[in-house]
Amino acid sequence: MRIVLVGPPGAGKGTQAAFLAGNLSVPHISTGDLFRANISQGTELGKQAKAYMDAGNLVPDEVTIGMAKDRMEQPDAEHGFLLDGFPRNVAQAQALDAMLQSADMKLDAVLDLEVPEDEVVKRIAGRRICRNDSAHVFHVTYSAPKQEGVCDVCGGELYQRDDDSEETVRTRLEVYHTQTEPIIDHYRAQGLVVTISALGKVDEVTERAMAALRGENAA
């Protein structure tokens, strides 16, 4: 299957992408991984991306599209893939359409993870990270530490990243609504969009997603 995964920040796309890709036996292709791989390997596209990033500028669509194209042409993606973070806007979606058409391929589905905006803010703004080890992550509501502000694992101080503040989260949501959300209408016109609720436990959302991709009723 060839699937595009979309949803607002905080919808759990990365987590669901990993589980879904495993269940479907296709590679999980994320924009973040593409950038890291190309930059670390010193590819021409990676050098271009790094130059823009080092200058504090956004990486142009054509660079991101080039990285995605190269990755989708690798042998492990021959029979399918799950795209996470690409396409990020309508221009990238149109480029993906053209790429697939030229290769005589098509998408099977666009899986839209739906989460209420207030829940997104609650999920992200409630995160607390350990200063000693960023792998130690807590949440003031869903996985609170035994002692407020103290890491259960190593006793380090817990803090809220600047990116996780409510103001920043709402700005990220606005960017999502204006830049990325329009791709849902783009793909809905092609009859590809399947929308599910991303509320609930991780395994429940995965089961809901798999049922929806099979064409079953996923409440």
JOLINDA-V766963 format. One record per pair of residues at least 12 apart in sequence whose C-alpha atoms are under 6 Angstrom apart, sorted by the first residue. I is the first residue (numbers start at 1). J is the second residue. D is the distance in whole Angstrom. If there is no record, write none. Layout:
# JOLINDA-V766963
{{I/J/D} {I/J/D}}
This chain:
# JOLINDA-V766963
{{1/80/5} {1/108/6} {2/80/5} {2/81/5} {2/107/5} {2/108/5} {3/82/5} {3/107/6} {3/108/6} {3/109/5} {3/110/6} {4/82/6} {4/83/5} {4/110/5} {5/83/6} {5/84/5} {5/110/6} {5/111/5} {6/112/5} {7/112/6} {7/113/5} {10/120/5} {26/80/6} {26/81/5} {27/81/5} {28/82/5} {29/82/6} {29/83/5} {30/84/5} {30/85/6} {31/85/5} {88/180/5} {89/179/5} {89/180/5} {90/183/5} {109/192/5} {110/192/6} {110/193/5} {111/194/5} {111/195/6} {112/194/6} {112/195/5} {113/196/5} {113/197/6} {113/198/5} {114/196/6} {114/197/5} {114/198/6} {115/198/6} {124/164/6} {125/164/5} {125/165/5} {125/166/5} {126/139/5} {126/140/5} {127/139/4} {128/158/6} {128/159/5} {128/160/5} {129/158/5} {129/159/5} {130/156/6} {130/157/6} {130/158/4} {131/157/6} {132/156/6}}
